[in-house]
């Protein structure tokens, strides 16, 4: 991949992460008495993207 393609991949993955978090927040807003997603659920989503968006993963991707 070219550096531009790598950057586009990272931006797309960040957008996907933001979309998932936003959907979870919206669902929590719909059910304020019984919040479906707690702190651990949000941490789990972020952890799913750590291999792509984590510091070490990004350093490895752009090291060349």
N, CA, C and O atoms as a Tripos MOL2 file, in Angstrom:
@<TRIPOS>MOLECULE
protein
  256   255    64     0     0
PROTEIN
NO_CHARGES

@<TRIPOS>ATOM
      1 N           0.8450   -1.1840    0.0000 N.3       1 UNK1
      2 CA          0.0000    0.0000    0.0000 C.3       1 UNK1
      3 C           0.8850    1.2390    0.0000 C.2       1 UNK1
      4 O           1.9460    1.2770    0.6230 O.2       1 UNK1
      5 N           0.4190    2.2310   -0.7060 N.am      2 UNK2
      6 CA          1.1100    3.5190   -0.6790 C.3       2 UNK2
      7 C           0.8110    4.2200    0.6440 C.2       2 UNK2
      8 O          -0.1420    3.8580    1.3340 O.2       2 UNK2
      9 N           1.6190    5.2230    1.0030 N.am      3 UNK3
     10 CA          1.3200    5.9690    2.2250 C.3       3 UNK3
     11 C          -0.0840    6.5850    2.2080 C.2       3 UNK3
     12 O          -0.7500    6.6480    3.2410 O.2       3 UNK3
     13 N          -0.5200    7.0300    1.0510 N.am      4 UNK4
     14 CA         -1.8560    7.6110    0.9380 C.3       4 UNK4
     15 C          -2.9370    6.5660    1.1830 C.2       4 UNK4
     16 O          -3.9450    6.8490    1.8310 O.2       4 UNK4
     17 N          -2.7280    5.3680    0.6710 N.am      5 UNK5
     18 CA         -3.6850    4.2850    0.8900 C.3       5 UNK5
     19 C          -3.7090    3.8730    2.3590 C.2       5 UNK5
     20 O          -4.7720    3.5860    2.9100 O.2       5 UNK5
     21 N          -2.5500    3.8440    2.9860 N.am      6 UNK6
     22 CA         -2.4820    3.5350    4.4160 C.3       6 UNK6
     23 C          -3.2510    4.5760    5.2240 C.2       6 UNK6
     24 O          -4.0140    4.2340    6.1270 O.2       6 UNK6
     25 N          -3.0460    5.8380    4.8940 N.am      7 UNK7
     26 CA         -3.7460    6.9150    5.6020 C.3       7 UNK7
     27 C          -5.2520    6.8040    5.3990 C.2       7 UNK7
     28 O          -6.0210    6.9910    6.3430 O.2       7 UNK7
     29 N          -5.6770    6.5040    4.1830 N.am      8 UNK8
     30 CA         -7.1060    6.3530    3.9040 C.3       8 UNK8
     31 C          -7.6870    5.1790    4.6900 C.2       8 UNK8
     32 O          -8.8130    5.2630    5.1810 O.2       8 UNK8
     33 N          -6.9430    4.1050    4.8120 N.am      9 UNK9
     34 CA         -7.3830    2.9380    5.5880 C.3       9 UNK9
     35 C          -7.5690    3.3120    7.0580 C.2       9 UNK9
     36 O          -8.5680    2.9460    7.6760 O.2       9 UNK9
     37 N          -6.6080    4.0350    7.6070 N.am     10 UNK10
     38 CA         -6.6870    4.4490    9.0110 C.3      10 UNK10
     39 C          -7.8890    5.3640    9.2320 C.2      10 UNK10
     40 O          -8.6170    5.2050   10.2120 O.2      10 UNK10
     41 N          -8.1000    6.3160    8.3330 N.am     11 UNK11
     42 CA         -9.2410    7.2300    8.4530 C.3      11 UNK11
     43 C         -10.5570    6.4530    8.3760 C.2      11 UNK11
     44 O         -11.4850    6.7270    9.1370 O.2      11 UNK11
     45 N         -10.6380    5.4910    7.4640 N.am     12 UNK12
     46 CA        -11.8600    4.6940    7.3250 C.3      12 UNK12
     47 C         -12.1250    3.8660    8.5870 C.2      12 UNK12
     48 O         -13.2700    3.7530    9.0240 O.2      12 UNK12
     49 N         -11.0820    3.2940    9.1670 N.am     13 UNK13
     50 CA        -11.2550    2.5080   10.3890 C.3      13 UNK13
     51 C         -11.6630    3.3960   11.5650 C.2      13 UNK13
     52 O         -12.4820    2.9990   12.3930 O.2      13 UNK13
     53 N         -11.0900    4.5940   11.6340 N.am     14 UNK14
     54 CA        -11.4740    5.5400   12.6850 C.3      14 UNK14
     55 C         -12.9360    5.9570   12.5280 C.2      14 UNK14
     56 O         -13.6520    6.0990   13.5190 O.2      14 UNK14
     57 N         -13.3760    6.1530   11.2920 N.am     15 UNK15
     58 CA        -14.7770    6.5090   11.0490 C.3      15 UNK15
     59 C         -15.6960    5.3670   11.4660 C.2      15 UNK15
     60 O         -16.7570    5.6060   12.0440 O.2      15 UNK15
     61 N         -15.3030    4.1350   11.1820 N.am     16 UNK16
     62 CA        -16.0960    2.9730   11.5860 C.3      16 UNK16
     63 C         -16.1740    2.8800   13.1110 C.2      16 UNK16
     64 O         -17.2430    2.6170   13.6610 O.2      16 UNK16
     65 N         -15.0630    3.0920   13.7860 N.am     17 UNK17
     66 CA        -15.0640    3.0820   15.2490 C.3      17 UNK17
     67 C         -15.9960    4.1640   15.7910 C.2      17 UNK17
     68 O         -16.7850    3.9040   16.7000 O.2      17 UNK17
     69 N         -15.9100    5.3640   15.2440 N.am     18 UNK18
     70 CA        -16.7840    6.4530   15.6830 C.3      18 UNK18
     71 C         -18.2560    6.1350   15.4340 C.2      18 UNK18
     72 O         -19.1100    6.4600   16.2580 O.2      18 UNK18
     73 N         -18.5540    5.5020   14.3030 N.am     19 UNK19
     74 CA        -19.9420    5.1410   13.9920 C.3      19 UNK19
     75 C         -20.4710    4.1250   15.0080 C.2      19 UNK19
     76 O         -21.6040    4.2420   15.4740 O.2      19 UNK19
     77 N         -19.6550    3.1390   15.3470 N.am     20 UNK20
     78 CA        -20.0940    2.1370   16.3290 C.3      20 UNK20
     79 C         -20.3210    2.7570   17.7020 C.2      20 UNK20
     80 O         -21.3120    2.4600   18.3700 O.2      20 UNK20
     81 N         -19.3990    3.6180   18.1170 N.am     21 UNK21
     82 CA        -19.5480    4.2890   19.4130 C.3      21 UNK21
     83 C         -20.7860    5.1840   19.4050 C.2      21 UNK21
     84 O         -21.5380    5.2080   20.3790 O.2      21 UNK21
     85 N         -20.9990    5.9120   18.3240 N.am     22 UNK22
     86 CA        -22.1670    6.7920   18.2250 C.3      22 UNK22
     87 C         -23.4670    6.0020   18.2900 C.2      22 UNK22
     88 O         -24.4230    6.4300   18.9350 O.2      22 UNK22
     89 N         -23.5060    4.8610   17.6300 N.am     23 UNK23
     90 CA        -24.7090    4.0220   17.6660 C.3      23 UNK23
     91 C         -24.9710    3.5210   19.0810 C.2      23 UNK23
     92 O         -26.1180    3.4740   19.5250 O.2      23 UNK23
     93 N         -23.9170    3.1520   19.7820 N.am     24 UNK24
     94 CA        -24.0750    2.6940   21.1580 C.3      24 UNK24
     95 C         -24.5670    3.8280   22.0550 C.2      24 UNK24
     96 O         -25.4360    3.6180   22.9010 O.2      24 UNK24
     97 N         -24.0230    5.0070   21.8760 N.am     25 UNK25
     98 CA        -24.4570    6.1620   22.6620 C.3      25 UNK25
     99 C         -25.9210    6.4910   22.3810 C.2      25 UNK25
    100 O         -26.6810    6.7950   23.3010 O.2      25 UNK25
    101 N         -26.3100    6.4300   21.1150 N.am     26 UNK26
    102 CA        -27.6970    6.7180   20.7410 C.3      26 UNK26
    103 C         -28.6460    5.7040   21.3750 C.2      26 UNK26
    104 O         -29.7150    6.0690   21.8640 O.2      26 UNK26
    105 N         -28.2590    4.4510   21.3650 N.am     27 UNK27
    106 CA        -29.1170    3.4360   21.9790 C.3      27 UNK27
    107 C         -29.2070    3.6510   23.4900 C.2      27 UNK27
    108 O         -30.2690    3.4560   24.0810 O.2      27 UNK27
    109 N         -28.1160    4.0440   24.1080 N.am     28 UNK28
    110 CA        -28.1560    4.3590   25.5400 C.3      28 UNK28
    111 C         -29.1080    5.5240   25.8100 C.2      28 UNK28
    112 O         -29.8180    5.5280   26.8150 O.2      28 UNK28
    113 N         -29.1220    6.5050   24.9210 N.am     29 UNK29
    114 CA        -30.0180    7.6510   25.0860 C.3      29 UNK29
    115 C         -31.4880    7.2510   24.9590 C.2      29 UNK29
    116 O         -32.3570    7.8800   25.5630 O.2      29 UNK29
    117 N         -31.7620    6.2190   24.1850 N.am     30 UNK30
    118 CA        -33.1440    5.7550   24.0050 C.3      30 UNK30
    119 C         -33.6680    5.0160   25.2270 C.2      30 UNK30
    120 O         -34.8760    4.9620   25.4580 O.2      30 UNK30
    121 N         -32.7620    4.4500   26.0020 N.am     31 UNK31
    122 CA        -33.1560    3.6600   27.1710 C.3      31 UNK31
    123 C         -32.4360    4.1630   28.4240 C.2      31 UNK31
    124 O         -31.5860    3.4580   28.9680 O.2      31 UNK31
    125 N         -32.7640    5.3670   28.8850 N.am     32 UNK32
    126 CA        -32.0240    5.9310   30.0280 C.3      32 UNK32
    127 C         -32.2140    5.1570   31.3360 C.2      32 UNK32
    128 O         -31.3640    5.2320   32.2220 O.2      32 UNK32
    129 N         -33.3080    4.4230   31.4650 N.am     33 UNK33
    130 CA        -33.5520    3.6770   32.7040 C.3      33 UNK33
    131 C         -32.8290    2.3270   32.7290 C.2      33 UNK33
    132 O         -32.5630    1.7800   33.7990 O.2      33 UNK33
    133 N         -32.5210    1.8060   31.5700 N.am     34 UNK34
    134 CA        -31.8350    0.5100   31.4750 C.3      34 UNK34
    135 C         -30.7680    0.6240   30.3890 C.2      34 UNK34
    136 O         -30.9520    0.1270   29.2780 O.2      34 UNK34
    137 N         -29.6730    1.2690   30.7070 N.am     35 UNK35
    138 CA        -28.6130    1.5300   29.7190 C.3      35 UNK35
    139 C         -28.0530    0.2040   29.2010 C.2      35 UNK35
    140 O         -27.4960   -0.5850   29.9640 O.2      35 UNK35
    141 N         -28.2070   -0.0330   27.8890 N.am     36 UNK36
    142 CA        -27.7420   -1.3070   27.3360 C.3      36 UNK36
    143 C         -26.2200   -1.4290   27.2480 C.2      36 UNK36
    144 O         -25.6840   -2.5360   27.2930 O.2      36 UNK36
    145 N         -25.5200   -0.2970   27.1230 N.am     37 UNK37
    146 CA        -24.0630   -0.3370   26.9610 C.3      37 UNK37
    147 C         -23.3930    0.4180   28.0950 C.2      37 UNK37
    148 O         -23.5600    1.6290   28.2390 O.2      37 UNK37
    149 N         -22.6390   -0.3070   28.8900 N.am     38 UNK38
    150 CA        -21.8920    0.3040   29.9740 C.3      38 UNK38
    151 C         -20.4620    0.5980   29.5430 C.2      38 UNK38
    152 O         -20.1110    0.4570   28.3720 O.2      38 UNK38
    153 N         -19.6500    1.0050   30.4950 N.am     39 UNK39
    154 CA        -18.2680    1.3780   30.2100 C.3      39 UNK39
    155 C         -17.4890    0.2330   29.5890 C.2      39 UNK39
    156 O         -16.7060    0.4530   28.6650 O.2      39 UNK39
    157 N         -17.6830   -0.9760   30.0720 N.am     40 UNK40
    158 CA        -16.9490   -2.1300   29.5310 C.3      40 UNK40
    159 C         -17.2730   -2.3650   28.0650 C.2      40 UNK40
    160 O         -16.3820   -2.7070   27.2880 O.2      40 UNK40
    161 N         -18.5190   -2.1900   27.6740 N.am     41 UNK41
    162 CA        -18.9020   -2.3810   26.2680 C.3      41 UNK41
    163 C         -18.1770   -1.3800   25.3660 C.2      41 UNK41
    164 O         -17.7320   -1.7280   24.2720 O.2      41 UNK41
    165 N         -18.0630   -0.1440   25.8320 N.am     42 UNK42
    166 CA        -17.3440    0.8610   25.0470 C.3      42 UNK42
    167 C         -15.8560    0.5220   24.9760 C.2      42 UNK42
    168 O         -15.2350    0.6490   23.9210 O.2      42 UNK42
    169 N         -15.2920    0.0910   26.0980 N.am     43 UNK43
    170 CA        -13.8830   -0.3130   26.1080 C.3      43 UNK43
    171 C         -13.6410   -1.4910   25.1790 C.2      43 UNK43
    172 O         -12.6050   -1.5590   24.5180 O.2      43 UNK43
    173 N         -14.5930   -2.4240   25.1220 N.am     44 UNK44
    174 CA        -14.4490   -3.5940   24.2450 C.3      44 UNK44
    175 C         -14.4190   -3.1920   22.7760 C.2      44 UNK44
    176 O         -13.6450   -3.7460   21.9950 O.2      44 UNK44
    177 N         -15.2540   -2.2370   22.3980 N.am     45 UNK45
    178 CA        -15.2620   -1.7760   21.0030 C.3      45 UNK45
    179 C         -13.9260   -1.1250   20.6630 C.2      45 UNK45
    180 O         -13.3510   -1.3760   19.6040 O.2      45 UNK45
    181 N         -13.4480   -0.2980   21.5620 N.am     46 UNK46
    182 CA        -12.1560    0.3630   21.3300 C.3      46 UNK46
    183 C         -11.0470   -0.6780   21.2340 C.2      46 UNK46
    184 O         -10.1500   -0.5520   20.4000 O.2      46 UNK46
    185 N         -11.1010   -1.6930   22.0710 N.am     47 UNK47
    186 CA        -10.0970   -2.7590   22.0530 C.3      47 UNK47
    187 C         -10.0980   -3.5120   20.7180 C.2      47 UNK47
    188 O          -9.0460   -3.9470   20.2490 O.2      47 UNK47
    189 N         -11.2730   -3.6640   20.1100 N.am     48 UNK48
    190 CA        -11.3660   -4.3490   18.8110 C.3      48 UNK48
    191 C         -10.5520   -3.6290   17.7400 C.2      48 UNK48
    192 O         -10.0810   -4.2560   16.7910 O.2      48 UNK48
    193 N         -10.3860   -2.3330   17.8860 N.am     49 UNK49
    194 CA         -9.6730   -1.5510   16.8820 C.3      49 UNK49
    195 C          -8.2220   -1.2790   17.2730 C.2      49 UNK49
    196 O          -7.5030   -0.6100   16.5310 O.2      49 UNK49
    197 N          -7.7840   -1.7820   18.4160 N.am     50 UNK50
    198 CA         -6.4340   -1.5090   18.8880 C.3      50 UNK50
    199 C          -5.3780   -2.0480   17.9310 C.2      50 UNK50
    200 O          -4.3250   -1.4320   17.7630 O.2      50 UNK50
    201 N          -5.6420   -3.1740   17.3120 N.am     51 UNK51
    202 CA         -4.6970   -3.7450   16.3620 C.3      51 UNK51
    203 C          -4.5750   -2.9470   15.0780 C.2      51 UNK51
    204 O          -3.6710   -3.1870   14.2780 O.2      51 UNK51
    205 N          -5.4720   -2.0060   14.8770 N.am     52 UNK52
    206 CA         -5.4640   -1.1670   13.6780 C.3      52 UNK52
    207 C          -5.1350    0.2750   14.0390 C.2      52 UNK52
    208 O          -4.3240    0.9200   13.3750 O.2      52 UNK52
    209 N          -5.7700    0.7760   15.0990 N.am     53 UNK53
    210 CA         -5.6520    2.1910   15.4570 C.3      53 UNK53
    211 C          -4.7830    2.4380   16.6850 C.2      53 UNK53
    212 O          -4.5660    3.5900   17.0600 O.2      53 UNK53
    213 N          -4.2930    1.4010   17.3030 N.am     54 UNK54
    214 CA         -3.4200    1.5840   18.4590 C.3      54 UNK54
    215 C          -2.0850    2.1820   18.0380 C.2      54 UNK54
    216 O          -1.6910    2.0940   16.8750 O.2      54 UNK54
    217 N          -1.4050    2.7850   18.9840 N.am     55 UNK55
    218 CA         -0.1330    3.4530   18.6990 C.3      55 UNK55
    219 C           0.8620    2.5220   18.0110 C.2      55 UNK55
    220 O           1.4250    2.8680   16.9730 O.2      55 UNK55
    221 N           1.0750    1.3530   18.5840 N.am     56 UNK56
    222 CA          2.0510    0.4280   18.0120 C.3      56 UNK56
    223 C           1.6640   -0.0400   16.6150 C.2      56 UNK56
    224 O           2.5190   -0.1720   15.7400 O.2      56 UNK56
    225 N           0.3700   -0.2890   16.4080 N.am     57 UNK57
    226 CA         -0.0960   -0.7130   15.0840 C.3      57 UNK57
    227 C           0.1350    0.3750   14.0490 C.2      57 UNK57
    228 O           0.5450    0.0920   12.9240 O.2      57 UNK57
    229 N          -0.1270    1.6080   14.4250 N.am     58 UNK58
    230 CA          0.0880    2.7220   13.4870 C.3      58 UNK58
    231 C           1.5660    2.9280   13.2050 C.2      58 UNK58
    232 O           1.9450    3.2020   12.0660 O.2      58 UNK58
    233 N           2.4070    2.8020   14.2220 N.am     59 UNK59
    234 CA          3.8460    2.9350   14.0090 C.3      59 UNK59
    235 C           4.3450    1.8570   13.0500 C.2      59 UNK59
    236 O           5.1700    2.1230   12.1760 O.2      59 UNK59
    237 N           3.8460    0.6640   13.2220 N.am     60 UNK60
    238 CA          4.2440   -0.4340   12.3390 C.3      60 UNK60
    239 C           3.7650   -0.1920   10.9010 C.2      60 UNK60
    240 O           4.5000   -0.4250    9.9420 O.2      60 UNK60
    241 N           2.5340    0.2730   10.7740 N.am     61 UNK61
    242 CA          1.9590    0.5200    9.4450 C.3      61 UNK61
    243 C           2.7410    1.5750    8.6810 C.2      61 UNK61
    244 O           2.9490    1.4410    7.4750 O.2      61 UNK61
    245 N           3.1790    2.6280    9.3750 N.am     62 UNK62
    246 CA          3.8260    3.7610    8.6990 C.3      62 UNK62
    247 C           5.3440    3.7820    8.8740 C.2      62 UNK62
    248 O           5.9680    4.8140    8.6250 O.2      62 UNK62
    249 N           5.9500    2.6830    9.2910 N.am     63 UNK63
    250 CA          7.3980    2.6940    9.5720 C.3      63 UNK63
    251 C           8.2630    2.8290    8.3270 C.2      63 UNK63
    252 O           9.4050    3.2780    8.4300 O.2      63 UNK63
    253 N           7.7800    2.4710    7.2040 N.am     64 UNK64
    254 CA          8.6100    2.5360    5.9720 C.3      64 UNK64
    255 C           8.7740    3.9360    5.4590 C.2      64 UNK64
    256 O           9.4370    4.1470    4.4430 O.2      64 UNK64
@<TRIPOS>BOND
     1     1     2 1
     2     2     3 1
     3     3     4 2
     4     3     5 am
     5     5     6 1
     6     6     7 1
     7     7     8 2
     8     7     9 am
     9     9    10 1
    10    10    11 1
    11    11    12 2
    12    11    13 am
    13    13    14 1
    14    14    15 1
    15    15    16 2
    16    15    17 am
    17    17    18 1
    18    18    19 1
    19    19    20 2
    20    19    21 am
    21    21    22 1
    22    22    23 1
    23    23    24 2
    24    23    25 am
    25    25    26 1
    26    26    27 1
    27    27    28 2
    28    27    29 am
    29    29    30 1
    30    30    31 1
    31    31    32 2
    32    31    33 am
    33    33    34 1
    34    34    35 1
    35    35    36 2
    36    35    37 am
    37    37    38 1
    38    38    39 1
    39    39    40 2
    40    39    41 am
    41    41    42 1
    42    42    43 1
    43    43    44 2
    44    43    45 am
    45    45    46 1
    46    46    47 1
    47    47    48 2
    48    47    49 am
    49    49    50 1
    50    50    51 1
    51    51    52 2
    52    51    53 am
    53    53    54 1
    54    54    55 1
    55    55    56 2
    56    55    57 am
    57    57    58 1
    58    58    59 1
    59    59    60 2
    60    59    61 am
    61    61    62 1
    62    62    63 1
    63    63    64 2
    64    63    65 am
    65    65    66 1
    66    66    67 1
    67    67    68 2
    68    67    69 am
    69    69    70 1
    70    70    71 1
    71    71    72 2
    72    71    73 am
    73    73    74 1
    74    74    75 1
    75    75    76 2
    76    75    77 am
    77    77    78 1
    78    78    79 1
    79    79    80 2
    80    79    81 am
    81    81    82 1
    82    82    83 1
    83    83    84 2
    84    83    85 am
    85    85    86 1
    86    86    87 1
    87    87    88 2
    88    87    89 am
    89    89    90 1
    90    90    91 1
    91    91    92 2
    92    91    93 am
    93    93    94 1
    94    94    95 1
    95    95    96 2
    96    95    97 am
    97    97    98 1
    98    98    99 1
    99    99   100 2
   100    99   101 am
   101   101   102 1
   102   102   103 1
   103   103   104 2
   104   103   105 am
   105   105   106 1
   106   106   107 1
   107   107   108 2
   108   107   109 am
   109   109   110 1
   110   110   111 1
   111   111   112 2
   112   111   113 am
   113   113   114 1
   114   114   115 1
   115   115   116 2
   116   115   117 am
   117   117   118 1
   118   118   119 1
   119   119   120 2
   120   119   121 am
   121   121   122 1
   122   122   123 1
   123   123   124 2
   124   123   125 am
   125   125   126 1
   126   126   127 1
   127   127   128 2
   128   127   129 am
   129   129   130 1
   130   130   131 1
   131   131   132 2
   132   131   133 am
   133   133   134 1
   134   134   135 1
   135   135   136 2
   136   135   137 am
   137   137   138 1
   138   138   139 1
   139   139   140 2
   140   139   141 am
   141   141   142 1
   142   142   143 1
   143   143   144 2
   144   143   145 am
   145   145   146 1
   146   146   147 1
   147   147   148 2
   148   147   149 am
   149   149   150 1
   150   150   151 1
   151   151   152 2
   152   151   153 am
   153   153   154 1
   154   154   155 1
   155   155   156 2
   156   155   157 am
   157   157   158 1
   158   158   159 1
   159   159   160 2
   160   159   161 am
   161   161   162 1
   162   162   163 1
   163   163   164 2
   164   163   165 am
   165   165   166 1
   166   166   167 1
   167   167   168 2
   168   167   169 am
   169   169   170 1
   170   170   171 1
   171   171   172 2
   172   171   173 am
   173   173   174 1
   174   174   175 1
   175   175   176 2
   176   175   177 am
   177   177   178 1
   178   178   179 1
   179   179   180 2
   180   179   181 am
   181   181   182 1
   182   182   183 1
   183   183   184 2
   184   183   185 am
   185   185   186 1
   186   186   187 1
   187   187   188 2
   188   187   189 am
   189   189   190 1
   190   190   191 1
   191   191   192 2
   192   191   193 am
   193   193   194 1
   194   194   195 1
   195   195   196 2
   196   195   197 am
   197   197   198 1
   198   198   199 1
   199   199   200 2
   200   199   201 am
   201   201   202 1
   202   202   203 1
   203   203   204 2
   204   203   205 am
   205   205   206 1
   206   206   207 1
   207   207   208 2
   208   207   209 am
   209   209   210 1
   210   210   211 1
   211   211   212 2
   212   211   213 am
   213   213   214 1
   214   214   215 1
   215   215   216 2
   216   215   217 am
   217   217   218 1
   218   218   219 1
   219   219   220 2
   220   219   221 am
   221   221   222 1
   222   222   223 1
   223   223   224 2
   224   223   225 am
   225   225   226 1
   226   226   227 1
   227   227   228 2
   228   227   229 am
   229   229   230 1
   230   230   231 1
   231   231   232 2
   232   231   233 am
   233   233   234 1
   234   234   235 1
   235   235   236 2
   236   235   237 am
   237   237   238 1
   238   238   239 1
   239   239   240 2
   240   239   241 am
   241   241   242 1
   242   242   243 1
   243   243   244 2
   244   243   245 am
   245   245   246 1
   246   246   247 1
   247   247   248 2
   248   247   249 am
   249   249   250 1
   250   250   251 1
   251   251   252 2
   252   251   253 am
   253   253   254 1
   254   254   255 1
   255   255   256 2
@<TRIPOS>SUBSTRUCTURE
     1 UNK1         2 RESIDUE 1 A UNK
     2 UNK2         6 RESIDUE 1 A UNK
     3 UNK3        10 RESIDUE 1 A UNK
     4 UNK4        14 RESIDUE 1 A UNK
     5 UNK5        18 RESIDUE 1 A UNK
     6 UNK6        22 RESIDUE 1 A UNK
     7 UNK7        26 RESIDUE 1 A UNK
     8 UNK8        30 RESIDUE 1 A UNK
     9 UNK9        34 RESIDUE 1 A UNK
    10 UNK10       38 RESIDUE 1 A UNK
    11 UNK11       42 RESIDUE 1 A UNK
    12 UNK12       46 RESIDUE 1 A UNK
    13 UNK13       50 RESIDUE 1 A UNK
    14 UNK14       54 RESIDUE 1 A UNK
    15 UNK15       58 RESIDUE 1 A UNK
    16 UNK16       62 RESIDUE 1 A UNK
    17 UNK17       66 RESIDUE 1 A UNK
    18 UNK18       70 RESIDUE 1 A UNK
    19 UNK19       74 RESIDUE 1 A UNK
    20 UNK20       78 RESIDUE 1 A UNK
    21 UNK21       82 RESIDUE 1 A UNK
    22 UNK22       86 RESIDUE 1 A UNK
    23 UNK23       90 RESIDUE 1 A UNK
    24 UNK24       94 RESIDUE 1 A UNK
    25 UNK25       98 RESIDUE 1 A UNK
    26 UNK26      102 RESIDUE 1 A UNK
    27 UNK27      106 RESIDUE 1 A UNK
    28 UNK28      110 RESIDUE 1 A UNK
    29 UNK29      114 RESIDUE 1 A UNK
    30 UNK30      118 RESIDUE 1 A UNK
    31 UNK31      122 RESIDUE 1 A UNK
    32 UNK32      126 RESIDUE 1 A UNK
    33 UNK33      130 RESIDUE 1 A UNK
    34 UNK34      134 RESIDUE 1 A UNK
    35 UNK35      138 RESIDUE 1 A UNK
    36 UNK36      142 RESIDUE 1 A UNK
    37 UNK37      146 RESIDUE 1 A UNK
    38 UNK38      150 RESIDUE 1 A UNK
    39 UNK39      154 RESIDUE 1 A UNK
    40 UNK40      158 RESIDUE 1 A UNK
    41 UNK41      162 RESIDUE 1 A UNK
    42 UNK42      166 RESIDUE 1 A UNK
    43 UNK43      170 RESIDUE 1 A UNK
    44 UNK44      174 RESIDUE 1 A UNK
    45 UNK45      178 RESIDUE 1 A UNK
    46 UNK46      182 RESIDUE 1 A UNK
    47 UNK47      186 RESIDUE 1 A UNK
    48 UNK48      190 RESIDUE 1 A UNK
    49 UNK49      194 RESIDUE 1 A UNK
    50 UNK50      198 RESIDUE 1 A UNK
    51 UNK51      202 RESIDUE 1 A UNK
    52 UNK52      206 RESIDUE 1 A UNK
    53 UNK53      210 RESIDUE 1 A UNK
    54 UNK54      214 RESIDUE 1 A UNK
    55 UNK55      218 RESIDUE 1 A UNK
    56 UNK56      222 RESIDUE 1 A UNK
    57 UNK57      226 RESIDUE 1 A UNK
    58 UNK58      230 RESIDUE 1 A UNK
    59 UNK59      234 RESIDUE 1 A UNK
    60 UNK60      238 RESIDUE 1 A UNK
    61 UNK61      242 RESIDUE 1 A UNK
    62 UNK62      246 RESIDUE 1 A UNK
    63 UNK63      250 RESIDUE 1 A UNK
    64 UNK64      254 RESIDUE 1 A UNK
